[in-house]
Amino acid sequence: MAAVLVLVMATAVWASDESSDLTFVVLRDYNGKPIKNASVILHPVNNKGKQERGGFELKTDTDGKTSFNGVPYGVLRVQVLAPGFQTYGEDYTISQAQMTIEIKLKRPSGQFSVYDDKGSAGTPKTPDKQPPATPDQKPQ
């Protein structure tokens, strides 16, 4: 009963005169194959660009597709999460009765570190340049 009440209240937040039927397609960027079970999270955005309370989470099927009907016109923040891929986030302007949004997820990129291959963990990298001279030092 509580779940039904939450769904009815959330639908009321999204209620509008003009609405869109959205389809999302989530693909791998490197080969175009669909991503199954990706989470597509939808958040309404107000006129000031701030994310509103509420929202919906959808899951993609084996074809990487999911859909949601009755999304009001305006700005919608879309986030996509899938294991093994970078998190995706983008704002979209919803302005048509039917829209398909294709999202290509990337693999995680390498992390940056202050340590290089030559140093060991815990040993800071030695700078290539000498520190700038202080006013009372003579150039070398």
Secondary structure, DSSP 8 states (H G I E B T S, - for coil): -HHHHHHHHHHHHH--SSEEEEEEEEEETTT--B-TT-EEEEEEB-TTS-B-S--EEEE--TTSEEEEEEEESEEEEEEEE-TTS--EEEEEEE-SSEEEEEEEE--------S--SSS-TTS----SS-----TTS---
